[in-house]
């Protein structure tokens, strides 16, 4: 019988199922080598992890030998960390920064143990809710609050503007109200519907609450059960009288509302012990009648007002503030012309206060002489700040610098008494003065400021008193039009006075929409 032909594939080994064939044996050998190599890699990786862990332990031992770790006991380090983790009391919060607790925790294992095991470090919470990440945020919030043990809480919440018609569900507010006895401050910067509902459903108590910020149209009663320690209140909206609080104990009150709402706030504040009042009038109304009975706030020392020029000027006619020391006003454009500065001067005469600090931001006063005439009536001012960057029609000129210069001769007999107590001056806006006038004024003011009141005081100066001058000009053309040869002597003179305690800054920045800033800062090393 003829021998059958054997396929070529069998001779090559491709068609053979024999495990002992050469190609299969070679493949298995390579696979075995790969497995051995993978085991060796895994063993090496484990050894590397062990070495890294050992390195961390050695770093920890090294840190423990440093002065800071050996000299400071645990309670002192915890106190330092607690101070670092305290959030600033500011409306501007960086919602997206890494919490300080985590920054401390990643320094070393020892610091991480302290941070993770110290409840006081976790008592301040700032969180902006986002609809798409809410479930994760709620989980982390619950875990964060659990870490605080029974410490008082400072809570600040908001909702991102990307979710204008959404807010966290009622369940979150029920959870937060479950720890309301530990609230020390609470801020919810969103027009909420669920928060007042939760307050109605829950009989929450706020035994430690001293500061509260809420937003909304408060037509329905907010069942706050009159927190016994509440001293600071910030409200945005209307119908503040529906808040279930004791207005008599407030010392700080801030309100953003229309004119009717602000007048309601004044009625409530007049019967309280408020010493710090902030009003932001959102509506533009015709001037109020000066014949209306005045609002007497006998304890008020700090006042901040923002709104249309005519509205703010009209409100000045209604005030009697005998103890006012600090005033901040933001005068916005209004259809009607109104001399709000004259109204302010009249309020000062009626109240008899001695103003020490004045901040003016405005978009309506064009004539420099109007401002100077007003300031002439305020000789007690020690700190003056003028923020005019959004109103380029006003320019700071030699007229103001000459009035501020006690050595400058003038036909005005009262010019020598112009702001005699001024020790801090800040201006931001357009300028049109000569550098020589600026340096002459600064030199004269600085020397007069440092001059001892009595001969026996010669040995007690020179550095216990400071004179500060800051000018931020927004028209770069002014600088370019100056003779460049004058700047050398200007800088040398300022540098000499800075070495003797003068605080001086001359900076240029674009109008408010730009972030470009160039600064000449010549301050003494002590500062």
HULIN-V764546 format. One record per residue. PHI is phi as a letter, one per 30 degrees, with the letter a starting at -180 (* if undefined). OMEGA is omega in degrees with one decimal (* if undefined). NEAR is the number of other ideal C-beta (glycine too) atoms within 8 Angstrom. Layout:
BEGIN
[[PHI	OMEGA	NEAR] [PHI	OMEGA	NEAR]]
END
This chain:
BEGIN
[[*	-177.3	2] [d	179.7	3] [d	-178.6	4] [d	180.0	4] [d	178.9	4] [c	-179.8	6] [e	-179.6	7] [d	-179.6	6] [d	178.7	7] [d	178.2	10] [d	179.5	7] [d	178.4	7] [j	-176.0	10] [d	-176.7	7] [c	-177.4	7] [c	175.8	8] [c	-178.3	3] [d	-177.3	6] [d	-178.6	6] [c	179.2	5] [d	-174.2	9] [e	-179.3	6] [d	-180.0	8] [d	179.8	12] [d	179.4	10] [d	179.8	8] [d	179.7	8] [d	179.8	8] [d	178.5	8] [d	178.5	8] [d	178.0	8] [d	177.8	8] [d	177.7	8] [d	178.6	8] [d	179.0	8] [d	179.0	8] [d	178.8	8] [d	176.5	8] [d	179.1	8] [d	177.3	8] [d	179.0	8] [d	179.0	8] [d	178.8	8] [d	178.2	8] [d	177.4	8] [d	178.1	8] [d	178.5	8] [d	177.0	8] [d	178.6	8] [d	177.9	8] [d	177.5	8] [d	177.5	8] [d	177.5	8] [d	178.4	8] [d	177.6	8] [d	178.5	9] [d	178.3	8] [d	175.4	8] [d	179.5	9] [d	177.2	11] [d	178.1	8] [d	177.8	8] [d	-178.2	10] [d	178.9	9] [c	-179.9	7] [d	-176.1	8] [d	-175.1	5] [d	-177.4	6] [d	-176.8	10] [c	-174.5	8] [d	-176.7	5] [c	177.2	8] [d	-175.5	5] [d	-177.5	6] [d	178.2	6] [d	177.3	8] [d	178.6	11] [d	178.8	12] [d	177.7	8] [d	178.9	9] [d	179.9	14] [d	177.7	11] [d	179.9	7] [d	-175.9	8] [d	-179.8	12] [d	-178.2	7] [d	176.4	9] [d	178.3	4] [d	-175.5	3] [b	176.7	5] [d	-178.5	3] [c	-179.7	4] [c	175.6	8] [d	-173.7	5] [d	-170.0	8] [c	179.4	3] [d	176.5	5] [d	-179.9	5] [e	-176.8	6] [e	-179.4	8] [e	-179.5	10] [d	175.9	8] [d	176.3	9] [d	-175.3	15] [d	-178.2	10] [c	177.1	6] [d	178.4	7] [a	-176.8	8] [d	-179.3	7] [d	178.4	10] [d	179.3	12] [d	177.4	12] [d	-179.9	8] [d	-177.9	13] [d	-176.0	12] [d	-173.8	8] [c	-179.5	5] [c	-176.5	11] [e	-177.0	10] [d	-177.9	8] [d	-172.1	12] [c	-172.8	14] [d	178.5	12] [c	-176.6	9] [b	174.0	12] [b	-173.3	9] [b	174.2	10] [c	-176.0	9] [d	176.2	13] [b	-174.5	10] [e	-176.5	9] [d	-179.0	4] [c	-171.0	7] [d	-176.3	10] [e	177.8	6] [d	179.6	7] [d	179.8	11] [d	178.9	10] [e	-179.5	8] [d	178.9	8] [d	178.7	11] [d	178.9	9] [d	179.6	8] [d	-179.1	10] [d	177.4	11] [d	-179.4	6] [d	-177.7	9] [d	-178.1	12] [h	-179.2	5] [c	-178.1	5] [d	173.6	10] [d	-173.3	8] [c	170.8	13] [c	-171.0	10] [c	176.4	10] [b	-177.1	14] [b	174.7	12] [a	177.4	11] [b	-178.4	11] [e	-178.6	9] [d	176.4	5] [d	179.8	6] [b	-171.7	11] [d	-176.9	5] [c	-178.0	3] [b	170.0	6] [b	-178.6	9] [e	-177.6	9] [d	-179.0	5] [e	-176.6	9] [e	179.5	6] [d	-178.6	11] [d	174.6	13] [d	178.6	11] [d	-179.6	9] [d	178.6	9] [d	175.6	11] [d	176.9	7] [c	-176.1	10] [d	178.7	12] [d	-179.5	8] [c	178.6	11] [d	171.7	13] [c	171.4	11] [b	-178.8	12] [b	179.3	10] [b	175.2	11] [b	-172.0	11] [c	179.4	8] [a	179.4	9] [d	-168.6	7] [c	168.6	11] [c	-174.8	8] [d	-177.4	12] [d	178.5	11] [d	176.4	14] [d	179.1	10] [d	177.4	12] [d	179.3	13] [d	-176.9	8] [d	-176.2	7] [c	176.3	10] [d	-174.1	4] [d	176.6	9] [c	-176.0	7] [b	-173.1	12] [d	-175.7	8] [c	-171.8	10] [d	177.5	14] [c	-177.3	9] [b	-176.7	13] [b	174.6	14] [b	-179.5	12] [b	-178.1	14] [b	173.8	11] [k	175.2	11] [d	-167.0	7] [c	178.0	14] [d	177.6	6] [c	-177.5	6] [d	174.1	8] [c	-172.9	11] [d	-179.5	9] [c	175.3	11] [h	174.3	9] [h	178.5	8] [e	-172.0	12] [d	-176.7	7] [c	-176.4	9] [d	-179.4	16] [b	-176.2	9] [b	-178.3	12] [b	174.1	13] [b	-175.9	11] [b	175.3	15] [b	179.7	9] [k	-175.8	14] [b	172.5	10] [h	-177.3	10] [d	-178.1	14] [d	179.0	6] [d	175.2	10] [d	-177.5	12] [d	179.8	9] [b	175.7	11] [c	-175.9	8] [d	-175.6	9] [d	-175.1	7] [c	-178.1	11] [d	173.6	15] [c	176.5	9] [b	-176.9	11] [b	178.0	14] [b	-176.1	11] [b	172.0	14] [c	-173.5	8] [a	172.6	17] [d	-175.1	9] [d	179.8	10] [d	178.9	8] [d	178.8	13] [d	176.3	13] [d	175.0	8] [d	178.0	12] [d	179.2	14] [d	175.8	11] [d	-178.5	9] [d	-178.1	12] [d	-179.2	15] [d	-178.6	9] [c	-176.4	7] [b	-179.8	11] [c	-177.5	8] [d	174.7	13] [c	178.7	10] [b	-174.9	10] [b	175.6	13] [b	179.7	10] [b	173.4	14] [c	-176.3	10] [d	-172.7	15] [d	-177.5	7] [c	178.5	7] [c	-178.4	8] [c	173.5	8] [d	179.7	5] [e	178.1	10] [d	179.5	11] [d	179.5	5] [d	-179.7	7] [d	178.2	3] [d	179.9	8] [d	-175.9	4] [d	173.0	9] [c	-178.4	11] [c	176.5	7] [c	-169.3	12] [d	-176.1	6] [c	-172.9	8] [d	176.8	14] [c	-178.8	9] [b	-179.6	11] [b	175.7	11] [b	-177.3	11] [b	179.6	13] [b	179.6	10] [l	179.2	13] [d	-176.0	12] [e	-177.6	14] [d	-179.2	15] [d	-179.9	16] [d	178.0	15] [d	178.3	16] [d	179.3	13] [d	177.9	13] [e	179.6	12] [d	-174.5	13] [c	-174.1	12] [c	165.3	11] [b	-170.8	10] [b	-172.3	12] [d	-175.0	8] [c	-175.0	10] [d	179.3	13] [c	-175.9	10] [b	-178.4	11] [b	176.1	12] [b	-178.6	11] [b	175.7	14] [b	-175.2	9] [c	-179.9	15] [c	-179.5	10] [d	175.6	6] [b	-177.4	11] [e	-176.5	4] [c	176.3	7] [d	-177.3	4] [b	179.6	11] [d	-177.5	8] [d	178.6	14] [d	176.7	10] [d	175.9	9] [d	177.9	13] [d	177.8	13] [d	177.7	11] [d	176.8	10] [d	178.6	13] [d	178.4	12] [d	-178.5	7] [d	-176.0	8] [d	-178.7	11] [i	-179.1	6] [d	176.5	10] [c	-175.7	5] [d	-178.9	13] [c	-178.0	9] [b	-178.8	10] [b	175.1	12] [b	-179.9	9] [b	169.3	11] [b	-170.7	10] [a	179.2	13] [b	-172.1	8] [b	-176.7	11] [d	-177.9	10] [c	-171.6	5] [c	-179.0	6] [d	-176.6	11] [d	178.0	7] [d	178.3	10] [d	-179.4	13] [d	178.7	12] [d	177.3	8] [d	-178.1	12] [d	177.4	11] [d	-178.4	9] [d	-177.8	8] [b	-174.3	12] [d	-175.9	10] [d	-175.3	8] [d	176.1	14] [c	-179.6	9] [b	-178.3	10] [b	178.4	11] [b	-179.3	11] [c	-178.3	11] [c	-174.9	10] [b	-175.3	13] [d	-178.7	11] [d	-178.4	7] [b	-175.6	11] [d	179.0	9] [d	178.1	5] [c	177.9	12] [b	174.1	10] [d	-173.5	15] [b	177.5	10] [d	-179.6	8] [e	178.9	9] [d	-179.2	12] [d	178.4	14] [d	177.5	12] [d	178.4	11] [d	-177.8	12] [d	-177.8	12] [d	-179.6	10] [c	-175.6	5] [d	177.8	11] [d	-178.7	2] [a	175.7	8] [d	179.2	3] [d	-177.0	5] [d	-177.2	5] [c	-174.8	7] [d	-179.6	10] [d	179.3	7] [c	-176.0	6] [d	179.6	13] [h	-175.7	10] [d	-176.8	7] [c	-174.6	8] [d	175.2	12] [b	178.1	10] [b	179.2	10] [b	177.8	10] [b	177.1	12] [b	175.5	12] [b	-178.9	11] [l	179.5	16] [d	-179.0	12] [b	177.9	12] [a	179.2	8] [c	177.8	11] [c	177.6	7] [e	178.6	10] [d	178.8	8] [d	179.5	12] [d	-176.4	12] [d	176.2	11] [d	179.4	12] [d	-179.3	13] [d	180.0	13] [d	-178.3	10] [d	179.0	12] [d	-176.9	14] [d	179.6	12] [d	178.4	8] [d	-179.2	8] [d	-177.4	9] [d	-178.4	12] [d	-179.6	6] [d	178.4	10] [d	-178.9	4] [b	-179.5	5] [e	-177.9	5] [d	-177.9	6] [d	-174.6	9] [d	-175.6	7] [d	-174.4	5] [c	172.5	6] [d	20.3	10] [c	-166.2	6] [c	-179.7	8] [d	177.8	5] [b	-177.9	9] [b	172.3	8] [b	-173.1	13] [c	178.6	11] [b	179.1	12] [b	178.2	12] [b	177.8	13] [c	-176.9	13] [c	-175.2	14] [c	177.7	13] [c	-176.6	9] [d	179.7	9] [e	179.0	6] [e	-178.9	11] [d	-177.0	8] [d	-178.6	6] [d	-179.6	5] [d	175.3	10] [d	-176.1	4] [d	-177.9	5] [d	-176.5	5] [d	-172.9	10] [d	-179.4	9] [d	178.4	7] [d	178.6	7] [e	-177.7	12] [d	180.0	10] [d	179.3	8] [d	179.4	10] [d	-179.7	13] [d	178.5	9] [d	179.0	8] [d	178.7	13] [d	177.8	13] [d	-180.0	6] [c	175.1	11] [j	178.2	13] [d	172.3	16] [c	-173.4	13] [b	176.2	14] [b	174.0	13] [b	-175.1	9] [b	175.1	13] [c	173.1	10] [b	176.8	10] [d	173.1	8] [e	-168.9	8] [e	-177.4	5] [d	-176.6	4] [c	-179.5	7] [c	-177.9	4] [d	-178.5	6] [b	171.8	7] [b	-171.5	7] [b	163.7	7] [c	-176.6	8] [b	179.9	7] [b	-178.9	10] [b	177.5	10] [d	-176.8	11] [d	-179.1	4] [d	-175.2	5] [d	*	6]]
END
